[in-house]
C-alpha cells in the first residue's frame, strides 16, 4: 500500500482555499514525492512534485515572501 503522510494543512486567508502538503511514497518504490492538494469548495487540484522541483518552488516562494510587507519575517515571529 502506498504511504501518505500529512506534513501541513492550512487555509489561505484570501480565497479560503484549503492547502495540504503530504509526503507520498509509492509501495512499488521510486522517489518520494511532495503532494500538494488545494481544495476550493468541492474542487481539488493536486500536484505531485519531485524533491528538486519542491526545492526550487519553495525557494522562489520564500524569496518572494521575504520581500513583501508582513512576509516571511513576520510569519516567523508568529510561529
PyMOL Python script that loads the backbone (N, CA, C, O; Angstrom):
from pymol import cmd

cmd.read_pdbstr("""\
ATOM      1  N   UNK A   1       0.838  -1.178   0.000  1.00  0.00           N
ATOM      2  CA  UNK A   1       0.000   0.000   0.000  1.00  0.00           C
ATOM      3  C   UNK A   1       0.887   1.247   0.000  1.00  0.00           C
ATOM      4  O   UNK A   1       1.887   1.311   0.715  1.00  0.00           O
ATOM      5  N   UNK A   2       0.508   2.228  -0.807  1.00  0.00           N
ATOM      6  CA  UNK A   2       1.228   3.495  -0.823  1.00  0.00           C
ATOM      7  C   UNK A   2       1.121   4.156   0.550  1.00  0.00           C
ATOM      8  O   UNK A   2       0.142   3.948   1.267  1.00  0.00           O
ATOM      9  N   UNK A   3       2.134   4.957   0.917  1.00  0.00           N
ATOM     10  CA  UNK A   3       2.144   5.635   2.204  1.00  0.00           C
ATOM     11  C   UNK A   3       2.007   7.135   1.993  1.00  0.00           C
ATOM     12  O   UNK A   3       2.788   7.739   1.258  1.00  0.00           O
ATOM     13  N   UNK A   4       1.018   7.729   2.635  1.00  0.00           N
ATOM     14  CA  UNK A   4       0.793   9.177   2.558  1.00  0.00           C
ATOM     15  C   UNK A   4       0.905   9.733   3.976  1.00  0.00           C
ATOM     16  O   UNK A   4       0.209   9.283   4.885  1.00  0.00           O
ATOM     17  N   UNK A   5       1.795  10.725   4.155  1.00  0.00           N
ATOM     18  CA  UNK A   5       1.994  11.361   5.453  1.00  0.00           C
ATOM     19  C   UNK A   5       1.693  12.847   5.324  1.00  0.00           C
ATOM     20  O   UNK A   5       2.312  13.537   4.514  1.00  0.00           O
ATOM     21  N   UNK A   6       0.758  13.340   6.106  1.00  0.00           N
ATOM     22  CA  UNK A   6       0.433  14.770   6.080  1.00  0.00           C
ATOM     23  C   UNK A   6       1.562  15.557   6.736  1.00  0.00           C
ATOM     24  O   UNK A   6       1.990  15.229   7.843  1.00  0.00           O
ATOM     25  N   UNK A   7       2.045  16.598   6.054  1.00  0.00           N
ATOM     26  CA  UNK A   7       3.113  17.447   6.571  1.00  0.00           C
ATOM     27  C   UNK A   7       2.576  18.755   7.135  1.00  0.00           C
ATOM     28  O   UNK A   7       3.092  19.266   8.129  1.00  0.00           O
ATOM     29  N   UNK A   8       1.538  19.297   6.502  1.00  0.00           N
ATOM     30  CA  UNK A   8       0.929  20.546   6.963  1.00  0.00           C
ATOM     31  C   UNK A   8      -0.407  20.710   6.265  1.00  0.00           C
ATOM     32  O   UNK A   8      -0.613  20.206   5.161  1.00  0.00           O
ATOM     33  N   UNK A   9      -1.316  21.422   6.923  1.00  0.00           N
ATOM     34  CA  UNK A   9      -2.633  21.706   6.355  1.00  0.00           C
ATOM     35  C   UNK A   9      -3.063  23.063   6.884  1.00  0.00           C
ATOM     36  O   UNK A   9      -3.023  23.306   8.090  1.00  0.00           O
ATOM     37  N   UNK A  10      -3.477  23.952   5.977  1.00  0.00           N
ATOM     38  CA  UNK A  10      -3.851  25.294   6.390  1.00  0.00           C
ATOM     39  C   UNK A  10      -4.812  25.901   5.376  1.00  0.00           C
ATOM     40  O   UNK A  10      -4.992  25.378   4.276  1.00  0.00           O
ATOM     41  N   UNK A  11      -5.422  27.009   5.766  1.00  0.00           N
ATOM     42  CA  UNK A  11      -6.333  27.750   4.874  1.00  0.00           C
ATOM     43  C   UNK A  11      -5.680  29.066   4.467  1.00  0.00           C
ATOM     44  O   UNK A  11      -4.994  29.715   5.256  1.00  0.00           O
ATOM     45  N   UNK A  12      -5.914  29.434   3.226  1.00  0.00           N
ATOM     46  CA  UNK A  12      -5.426  30.698   2.691  1.00  0.00           C
ATOM     47  C   UNK A  12      -6.395  31.795   3.148  1.00  0.00           C
ATOM     48  O   UNK A  12      -7.603  31.655   2.958  1.00  0.00           O
ATOM     49  N   UNK A  13      -5.890  32.890   3.751  1.00  0.00           N
ATOM     50  CA  UNK A  13      -6.799  33.910   4.276  1.00  0.00           C
ATOM     51  C   UNK A  13      -7.666  34.575   3.211  1.00  0.00           C
ATOM     52  O   UNK A  13      -8.826  34.892   3.473  1.00  0.00           O
ATOM     53  N   UNK A  14      -7.126  34.789   2.028  1.00  0.00           N
ATOM     54  CA  UNK A  14      -7.911  35.398   0.951  1.00  0.00           C
ATOM     55  C   UNK A  14      -8.263  34.287  -0.024  1.00  0.00           C
ATOM     56  O   UNK A  14      -7.379  33.707  -0.655  1.00  0.00           O
ATOM     57  N   UNK A  15      -9.537  33.989  -0.149  1.00  0.00           N
ATOM     58  CA  UNK A  15      -9.981  32.928  -1.032  1.00  0.00           C
ATOM     59  C   UNK A  15     -10.409  31.671  -0.288  1.00  0.00           C
ATOM     60  O   UNK A  15     -11.169  30.861  -0.819  1.00  0.00           O
ATOM     61  N   UNK A  16      -9.922  31.502   0.946  1.00  0.00           N
ATOM     62  CA  UNK A  16     -10.304  30.406   1.827  1.00  0.00           C
ATOM     63  C   UNK A  16     -10.010  29.011   1.263  1.00  0.00           C
ATOM     64  O   UNK A  16     -10.648  28.039   1.668  1.00  0.00           O
ATOM     65  N   UNK A  17      -9.051  28.902   0.332  1.00  0.00           N
ATOM     66  CA  UNK A  17      -8.670  27.582  -0.146  1.00  0.00           C
ATOM     67  C   UNK A  17      -7.975  26.821   0.978  1.00  0.00           C
ATOM     68  O   UNK A  17      -7.270  27.409   1.798  1.00  0.00           O
ATOM     69  N   UNK A  18      -8.184  25.509   1.004  1.00  0.00           N
ATOM     70  CA  UNK A  18      -7.507  24.648   1.963  1.00  0.00           C
ATOM     71  C   UNK A  18      -6.319  24.004   1.245  1.00  0.00           C
ATOM     72  O   UNK A  18      -6.485  23.402   0.184  1.00  0.00           O
ATOM     73  N   UNK A  19      -5.134  24.129   1.819  1.00  0.00           N
ATOM     74  CA  UNK A  19      -3.929  23.552   1.228  1.00  0.00           C
ATOM     75  C   UNK A  19      -3.393  22.497   2.173  1.00  0.00           C
ATOM     76  O   UNK A  19      -3.242  22.739   3.370  1.00  0.00           O
ATOM     77  N   UNK A  20      -3.108  21.324   1.629  1.00  0.00           N
ATOM     78  CA  UNK A  20      -2.482  20.266   2.417  1.00  0.00           C
ATOM     79  C   UNK A  20      -1.241  19.791   1.676  1.00  0.00           C
ATOM     80  O   UNK A  20      -1.284  19.503   0.480  1.00  0.00           O
ATOM     81  N   UNK A  21      -0.132  19.713   2.411  1.00  0.00           N
ATOM     82  CA  UNK A  21       1.119  19.192   1.877  1.00  0.00           C
ATOM     83  C   UNK A  21       1.341  17.809   2.465  1.00  0.00           C
ATOM     84  O   UNK A  21       1.263  17.622   3.679  1.00  0.00           O
ATOM     85  N   UNK A  22       1.619  16.837   1.594  1.00  0.00           N
ATOM     86  CA  UNK A  22       1.780  15.454   2.018  1.00  0.00           C
ATOM     87  C   UNK A  22       3.035  14.857   1.392  1.00  0.00           C
ATOM     88  O   UNK A  22       3.414  15.216   0.277  1.00  0.00           O
ATOM     89  N   UNK A  23       3.670  13.950   2.112  1.00  0.00           N
ATOM     90  CA  UNK A  23       4.718  13.129   1.513  1.00  0.00           C
ATOM     91  C   UNK A  23       4.037  11.877   0.986  1.00  0.00           C
ATOM     92  O   UNK A  23       3.267  11.234   1.700  1.00  0.00           O
ATOM     93  N   UNK A  24       4.323  11.533  -0.267  1.00  0.00           N
ATOM     94  CA  UNK A  24       3.683  10.391  -0.918  1.00  0.00           C
ATOM     95  C   UNK A  24       4.768   9.410  -1.333  1.00  0.00           C
ATOM     96  O   UNK A  24       5.653   9.750  -2.118  1.00  0.00           O
ATOM     97  N   UNK A  25       4.698   8.195  -0.808  1.00  0.00           N
ATOM     98  CA  UNK A  25       5.676   7.158  -1.135  1.00  0.00           C
ATOM     99  C   UNK A  25       4.935   5.984  -1.761  1.00  0.00           C
ATOM    100  O   UNK A  25       4.032   5.408  -1.153  1.00  0.00           O
ATOM    101  N   UNK A  26       5.329   5.636  -2.986  1.00  0.00           N
ATOM    102  CA  UNK A  26       4.702   4.515  -3.681  1.00  0.00           C
ATOM    103  C   UNK A  26       5.205   3.194  -3.118  1.00  0.00           C
ATOM    104  O   UNK A  26       6.401   3.035  -2.872  1.00  0.00           O
ATOM    105  N   UNK A  27       4.303   2.253  -2.915  1.00  0.00           N
ATOM    106  CA  UNK A  27       4.670   0.929  -2.422  1.00  0.00           C
ATOM    107  C   UNK A  27       5.665   0.262  -3.379  1.00  0.00           C
ATOM    108  O   UNK A  27       6.562  -0.454  -2.935  1.00  0.00           O
ATOM    109  N   UNK A  28       5.514   0.489  -4.662  1.00  0.00           N
ATOM    110  CA  UNK A  28       6.370  -0.146  -5.669  1.00  0.00           C
ATOM    111  C   UNK A  28       7.788   0.419  -5.677  1.00  0.00           C
ATOM    112  O   UNK A  28       8.669  -0.135  -6.334  1.00  0.00           O
ATOM    113  N   UNK A  29       8.017   1.516  -4.955  1.00  0.00           N
ATOM    114  CA  UNK A  29       9.345   2.125  -4.903  1.00  0.00           C
ATOM    115  C   UNK A  29       9.409   3.418  -5.690  1.00  0.00           C
ATOM    116  O   UNK A  29       8.391   3.955  -6.126  1.00  0.00           O
ATOM    117  N   UNK A  30      10.617   3.902  -5.861  1.00  0.00           N
ATOM    118  CA  UNK A  30      10.820   5.184  -6.526  1.00  0.00           C
ATOM    119  C   UNK A  30      11.006   6.285  -5.502  1.00  0.00           C
ATOM    120  O   UNK A  30      10.964   6.045  -4.296  1.00  0.00           O
ATOM    121  N   UNK A  31      11.209   7.485  -5.995  1.00  0.00           N
ATOM    122  CA  UNK A  31      11.471   8.603  -5.087  1.00  0.00           C
ATOM    123  C   UNK A  31      10.194   9.064  -4.402  1.00  0.00           C
ATOM    124  O   UNK A  31       9.115   9.002  -4.992  1.00  0.00           O
ATOM    125  N   UNK A  32      10.306   9.522  -3.168  1.00  0.00           N
ATOM    126  CA  UNK A  32       9.144  10.129  -2.505  1.00  0.00           C
ATOM    127  C   UNK A  32       8.765  11.420  -3.244  1.00  0.00           C
ATOM    128  O   UNK A  32       9.627  12.114  -3.783  1.00  0.00           O
ATOM    129  N   UNK A  33       7.485  11.721  -3.258  1.00  0.00           N
ATOM    130  CA  UNK A  33       7.001  12.935  -3.895  1.00  0.00           C
ATOM    131  C   UNK A  33       6.314  13.815  -2.859  1.00  0.00           C
ATOM    132  O   UNK A  33       5.813  13.333  -1.843  1.00  0.00           O
ATOM    133  N   UNK A  34       6.304  15.111  -3.136  1.00  0.00           N
ATOM    134  CA  UNK A  34       5.549  16.053  -2.317  1.00  0.00           C
ATOM    135  C   UNK A  34       4.218  16.267  -3.019  1.00  0.00           C
ATOM    136  O   UNK A  34       4.171  16.773  -4.140  1.00  0.00           O
ATOM    137  N   UNK A  35       3.154  15.883  -2.361  1.00  0.00           N
ATOM    138  CA  UNK A  35       1.813  16.074  -2.923  1.00  0.00           C
ATOM    139  C   UNK A  35       1.244  17.362  -2.342  1.00  0.00           C
ATOM    140  O   UNK A  35       1.184  17.538  -1.125  1.00  0.00           O
ATOM    141  N   UNK A  36       0.831  18.250  -3.224  1.00  0.00           N
ATOM    142  CA  UNK A  36       0.184  19.494  -2.830  1.00  0.00           C
ATOM    143  C   UNK A  36      -1.278  19.397  -3.251  1.00  0.00           C
ATOM    144  O   UNK A  36      -1.591  19.307  -4.438  1.00  0.00           O
ATOM    145  N   UNK A  37      -2.167  19.416  -2.260  1.00  0.00           N
ATOM    146  CA  UNK A  37      -3.611  19.327  -2.527  1.00  0.00           C
ATOM    147  C   UNK A  37      -4.233  20.680  -2.200  1.00  0.00           C
ATOM    148  O   UNK A  37      -4.114  21.177  -1.080  1.00  0.00           O
ATOM    149  N   UNK A  38      -4.895  21.265  -3.186  1.00  0.00           N
ATOM    150  CA  UNK A  38      -5.574  22.540  -2.990  1.00  0.00           C
ATOM    151  C   UNK A  38      -7.069  22.291  -3.176  1.00  0.00           C
ATOM    152  O   UNK A  38      -7.514  21.823  -4.224  1.00  0.00           O
ATOM    153  N   UNK A  39      -7.824  22.613  -2.139  1.00  0.00           N
ATOM    154  CA  UNK A  39      -9.277  22.416  -2.202  1.00  0.00           C
ATOM    155  C   UNK A  39      -9.957  23.772  -2.264  1.00  0.00           C
ATOM    156  O   UNK A  39      -9.730  24.639  -1.420  1.00  0.00           O
ATOM    157  N   UNK A  40     -10.794  23.938  -3.278  1.00  0.00           N
ATOM    158  CA  UNK A  40     -11.620  25.133  -3.435  1.00  0.00           C
ATOM    159  C   UNK A  40     -13.065  24.649  -3.496  1.00  0.00           C
ATOM    160  O   UNK A  40     -13.538  24.195  -4.537  1.00  0.00           O
ATOM    161  N   UNK A  41     -13.746  24.750  -2.381  1.00  0.00           N
ATOM    162  CA  UNK A  41     -15.097  24.195  -2.219  1.00  0.00           C
ATOM    163  C   UNK A  41     -15.062  22.702  -2.529  1.00  0.00           C
ATOM    164  O   UNK A  41     -14.442  21.947  -1.781  1.00  0.00           O
ATOM    165  N   UNK A  42     -15.708  22.248  -3.609  1.00  0.00           N
ATOM    166  CA  UNK A  42     -15.720  20.809  -3.910  1.00  0.00           C
ATOM    167  C   UNK A  42     -14.671  20.421  -4.961  1.00  0.00           C
ATOM    168  O   UNK A  42     -14.577  19.254  -5.339  1.00  0.00           O
ATOM    169  N   UNK A  43     -13.895  21.381  -5.425  1.00  0.00           N
ATOM    170  CA  UNK A  43     -12.897  21.131  -6.468  1.00  0.00           C
ATOM    171  C   UNK A  43     -11.516  20.930  -5.836  1.00  0.00           C
ATOM    172  O   UNK A  43     -11.125  21.674  -4.937  1.00  0.00           O
ATOM    173  N   UNK A  44     -10.780  19.920  -6.313  1.00  0.00           N
ATOM    174  CA  UNK A  44      -9.425  19.656  -5.849  1.00  0.00           C
ATOM    175  C   UNK A  44      -8.439  19.824  -6.991  1.00  0.00           C
ATOM    176  O   UNK A  44      -8.713  19.417  -8.120  1.00  0.00           O
ATOM    177  N   UNK A  45      -7.293  20.423  -6.701  1.00  0.00           N
ATOM    178  CA  UNK A  45      -6.154  20.458  -7.616  1.00  0.00           C
ATOM    179  C   UNK A  45      -5.018  19.765  -6.884  1.00  0.00           C
ATOM    180  O   UNK A  45      -4.720  20.095  -5.736  1.00  0.00           O
ATOM    181  N   UNK A  46      -4.382  18.805  -7.547  1.00  0.00           N
ATOM    182  CA  UNK A  46      -3.331  18.027  -6.904  1.00  0.00           C
ATOM    183  C   UNK A  46      -2.081  18.059  -7.767  1.00  0.00           C
ATOM    184  O   UNK A  46      -2.133  17.783  -8.966  1.00  0.00           O
ATOM    185  N   UNK A  47      -0.946  18.401  -7.141  1.00  0.00           N
ATOM    186  CA  UNK A  47       0.363  18.366  -7.786  1.00  0.00           C
ATOM    187  C   UNK A  47       1.214  17.337  -7.052  1.00  0.00           C
ATOM    188  O   UNK A  47       1.281  17.362  -5.823  1.00  0.00           O
ATOM    189  N   UNK A  48       1.856  16.448  -7.769  1.00  0.00           N
ATOM    190  CA  UNK A  48       2.866  15.559  -7.191  1.00  0.00           C
ATOM    191  C   UNK A  48       4.201  16.003  -7.765  1.00  0.00           C
ATOM    192  O   UNK A  48       4.418  15.916  -8.974  1.00  0.00           O
ATOM    193  N   UNK A  49       5.106  16.483  -6.902  1.00  0.00           N
ATOM    194  CA  UNK A  49       6.369  17.018  -7.410  1.00  0.00           C
ATOM    195  C   UNK A  49       7.564  16.336  -6.755  1.00  0.00           C
ATOM    196  O   UNK A  49       7.496  15.869  -5.618  1.00  0.00           O
ATOM    197  N   UNK A  50       8.648  16.293  -7.502  1.00  0.00           N
ATOM    198  CA  UNK A  50       9.891  15.656  -7.054  1.00  0.00           C
ATOM    199  C   UNK A  50      10.657  16.606  -6.122  1.00  0.00           C
ATOM    200  O   UNK A  50      10.349  17.797  -6.060  1.00  0.00           O
ATOM    201  N   UNK A  51      11.656  16.080  -5.399  1.00  0.00           N
ATOM    202  CA  UNK A  51      12.404  16.917  -4.455  1.00  0.00           C
ATOM    203  C   UNK A  51      13.077  18.137  -5.089  1.00  0.00           C
ATOM    204  O   UNK A  51      13.080  19.209  -4.484  1.00  0.00           O
ATOM    205  N   UNK A  52      13.646  18.003  -6.284  1.00  0.00           N
ATOM    206  CA  UNK A  52      14.320  19.149  -6.915  1.00  0.00           C
ATOM    207  C   UNK A  52      13.319  20.254  -7.253  1.00  0.00           C
ATOM    208  O   UNK A  52      13.602  21.435  -7.052  1.00  0.00           O
ATOM    209  N   UNK A  53      12.159  19.870  -7.762  1.00  0.00           N
ATOM    210  CA  UNK A  53      11.130  20.856  -8.080  1.00  0.00           C
ATOM    211  C   UNK A  53      10.606  21.510  -6.807  1.00  0.00           C
ATOM    212  O   UNK A  53      10.379  22.719  -6.779  1.00  0.00           O
ATOM    213  N   UNK A  54      10.413  20.714  -5.747  1.00  0.00           N
ATOM    214  CA  UNK A  54       9.951  21.263  -4.469  1.00  0.00           C
ATOM    215  C   UNK A  54      10.944  22.285  -3.924  1.00  0.00           C
ATOM    216  O   UNK A  54      10.549  23.336  -3.421  1.00  0.00           O
ATOM    217  N   UNK A  55      12.235  21.972  -4.027  1.00  0.00           N
ATOM    218  CA  UNK A  55      13.265  22.891  -3.528  1.00  0.00           C
ATOM    219  C   UNK A  55      13.245  24.207  -4.304  1.00  0.00           C
ATOM    220  O   UNK A  55      13.331  25.282  -3.711  1.00  0.00           O
ATOM    221  N   UNK A  56      13.132  24.122  -5.615  1.00  0.00           N
ATOM    222  CA  UNK A  56      13.111  25.343  -6.438  1.00  0.00           C
ATOM    223  C   UNK A  56      11.861  26.170  -6.154  1.00  0.00           C
ATOM    224  O   UNK A  56      11.939  27.384  -5.963  1.00  0.00           O
ATOM    225  N   UNK A  57      10.715  25.505  -6.128  1.00  0.00           N
ATOM    226  CA  UNK A  57       9.436  26.167  -5.874  1.00  0.00           C
ATOM    227  C   UNK A  57       9.457  26.820  -4.496  1.00  0.00           C
ATOM    228  O   UNK A  57       9.065  27.977  -4.344  1.00  0.00           O
ATOM    229  N   UNK A  58       9.918  26.068  -3.488  1.00  0.00           N
ATOM    230  CA  UNK A  58       9.995  26.593  -2.133  1.00  0.00           C
ATOM    231  C   UNK A  58      10.903  27.799  -2.010  1.00  0.00           C
ATOM    232  O   UNK A  58      10.588  28.747  -1.292  1.00  0.00           O
ATOM    233  N   UNK A  59      12.034  27.769  -2.709  1.00  0.00           N
ATOM    234  CA  UNK A  59      12.972  28.898  -2.658  1.00  0.00           C
ATOM    235  C   UNK A  59      12.347  30.153  -3.252  1.00  0.00           C
ATOM    236  O   UNK A  59      12.461  31.240  -2.686  1.00  0.00           O
ATOM    237  N   UNK A  60      11.691  29.999  -4.385  1.00  0.00           N
ATOM    238  CA  UNK A  60      11.056  31.159  -5.013  1.00  0.00           C
ATOM    239  C   UNK A  60       9.954  31.713  -4.104  1.00  0.00           C
ATOM    240  O   UNK A  60       9.839  32.929  -3.948  1.00  0.00           O
ATOM    241  N   UNK A  61       9.143  30.834  -3.504  1.00  0.00           N
ATOM    242  CA  UNK A  61       8.096  31.288  -2.590  1.00  0.00           C
ATOM    243  C   UNK A  61       8.693  32.026  -1.395  1.00  0.00           C
ATOM    244  O   UNK A  61       8.214  33.096  -1.021  1.00  0.00           O
ATOM    245  N   UNK A  62       9.736  31.456  -0.797  1.00  0.00           N
ATOM    246  CA  UNK A  62      10.374  32.079   0.372  1.00  0.00           C
ATOM    247  C   UNK A  62      11.027  33.406   0.018  1.00  0.00           C
ATOM    248  O   UNK A  62      10.891  34.382   0.756  1.00  0.00           O
ATOM    249  N   UNK A  63      11.736  33.450  -1.107  1.00  0.00           N
ATOM    250  CA  UNK A  63      12.385  34.686  -1.538  1.00  0.00           C
ATOM    251  C   UNK A  63      11.355  35.784  -1.771  1.00  0.00           C
ATOM    252  O   UNK A  63      11.552  36.926  -1.356  1.00  0.00           O
ATOM    253  N   UNK A  64      10.258  35.436  -2.434  1.00  0.00           N
ATOM    254  CA  UNK A  64       9.217  36.429  -2.705  1.00  0.00           C
ATOM    255  C   UNK A  64       8.594  36.917  -1.392  1.00  0.00           C
ATOM    256  O   UNK A  64       8.447  38.122  -1.185  1.00  0.00           O
ATOM    257  N   UNK A  65       8.229  35.985  -0.507  1.00  0.00           N
ATOM    258  CA  UNK A  65       7.586  36.363   0.754  1.00  0.00           C
ATOM    259  C   UNK A  65       8.483  37.265   1.589  1.00  0.00           C
ATOM    260  O   UNK A  65       7.996  38.180   2.254  1.00  0.00           O
ATOM    261  N   UNK A  66       9.791  37.015   1.561  1.00  0.00           N
ATOM    262  CA  UNK A  66      10.730  37.812   2.354  1.00  0.00           C
ATOM    263  C   UNK A  66      10.793  39.264   1.886  1.00  0.00           C
ATOM    264  O   UNK A  66      11.195  40.137   2.655  1.00  0.00           O
ATOM    265  N   UNK A  67      10.408  39.535   0.650  1.00  0.00           N
ATOM    266  CA  UNK A  67      10.467  40.909   0.131  1.00  0.00           C
ATOM    267  C   UNK A  67       9.147  41.650   0.282  1.00  0.00           C
ATOM    268  O   UNK A  67       9.055  42.821  -0.087  1.00  0.00           O
ATOM    269  N   UNK A  68       8.124  40.990   0.817  1.00  0.00           N
ATOM    270  CA  UNK A  68       6.802  41.603   0.921  1.00  0.00           C
ATOM    271  C   UNK A  68       6.556  42.123   2.338  1.00  0.00           C
ATOM    272  O   UNK A  68       7.046  41.542   3.306  1.00  0.00           O
ATOM    273  N   UNK A  69       5.802  43.209   2.461  1.00  0.00           N
ATOM    274  CA  UNK A  69       5.444  43.698   3.783  1.00  0.00           C
ATOM    275  C   UNK A  69       4.662  42.602   4.533  1.00  0.00           C
ATOM    276  O   UNK A  69       3.712  42.034   3.995  1.00  0.00           O
ATOM    277  N   UNK A  70       5.069  42.315   5.766  1.00  0.00           N
ATOM    278  CA  UNK A  70       4.418  41.261   6.536  1.00  0.00           C
ATOM    279  C   UNK A  70       4.741  39.869   6.010  1.00  0.00           C
ATOM    280  O   UNK A  70       3.983  38.925   6.233  1.00  0.00           O
ATOM    281  N   UNK A  71       5.861  39.744   5.314  1.00  0.00           N
ATOM    282  CA  UNK A  71       6.237  38.491   4.676  1.00  0.00           C
ATOM    283  C   UNK A  71       6.839  37.486   5.635  1.00  0.00           C
ATOM    284  O   UNK A  71       6.363  37.323   6.759  1.00  0.00           O
ATOM    285  N   UNK A  72       7.873  36.822   5.196  1.00  0.00           N
ATOM    286  CA  UNK A  72       8.482  35.697   5.925  1.00  0.00           C
ATOM    287  C   UNK A  72       8.927  36.067   7.316  1.00  0.00           C
ATOM    288  O   UNK A  72       8.770  35.268   8.239  1.00  0.00           O
ATOM    289  N   UNK A  73       9.483  37.265   7.503  1.00  0.00           N
ATOM    290  CA  UNK A  73       9.967  37.645   8.822  1.00  0.00           C
ATOM    291  C   UNK A  73       8.816  37.726   9.810  1.00  0.00           C
ATOM    292  O   UNK A  73       8.936  37.251  10.939  1.00  0.00           O
ATOM    293  N   UNK A  74       7.700  38.324   9.398  1.00  0.00           N
ATOM    294  CA  UNK A  74       6.541  38.449  10.290  1.00  0.00           C
ATOM    295  C   UNK A  74       5.942  37.088  10.568  1.00  0.00           C
ATOM    296  O   UNK A  74       5.504  36.839  11.691  1.00  0.00           O
ATOM    297  N   UNK A  75       5.905  36.188   9.583  1.00  0.00           N
ATOM    298  CA  UNK A  75       5.367  34.840   9.779  1.00  0.00           C
ATOM    299  C   UNK A  75       6.230  34.080  10.767  1.00  0.00           C
ATOM    300  O   UNK A  75       5.705  33.386  11.638  1.00  0.00           O
ATOM    301  N   UNK A  76       7.530  34.197  10.651  1.00  0.00           N
ATOM    302  CA  UNK A  76       8.438  33.515  11.562  1.00  0.00           C
ATOM    303  C   UNK A  76       8.240  33.962  12.995  1.00  0.00           C
ATOM    304  O   UNK A  76       8.371  33.156  13.916  1.00  0.00           O
ATOM    305  N   UNK A  77       7.927  35.234  13.200  1.00  0.00           N
ATOM    306  CA  UNK A  77       7.696  35.753  14.544  1.00  0.00           C
ATOM    307  C   UNK A  77       6.405  35.235  15.126  1.00  0.00           C
ATOM    308  O   UNK A  77       6.279  35.133  16.346  1.00  0.00           O
ATOM    309  N   UNK A  78       5.422  34.899  14.270  1.00  0.00           N
ATOM    310  CA  UNK A  78       4.127  34.435  14.743  1.00  0.00           C
ATOM    311  C   UNK A  78       4.153  32.981  15.151  1.00  0.00           C
ATOM    312  O   UNK A  78       3.284  32.543  15.905  1.00  0.00           O
ATOM    313  N   UNK A  79       5.129  32.212  14.676  1.00  0.00           N
ATOM    314  CA  UNK A  79       5.193  30.766  14.962  1.00  0.00           C
ATOM    315  C   UNK A  79       5.558  30.465  16.384  1.00  0.00           C
ATOM    316  O   UNK A  79       5.648  29.297  16.764  1.00  0.00           O
TER     317      UNK A  79
END
""", "prot")
cmd.dss("prot")
cmd.show_as("cartoon", "prot")
cmd.util.cbc("prot")
cmd.orient("prot")
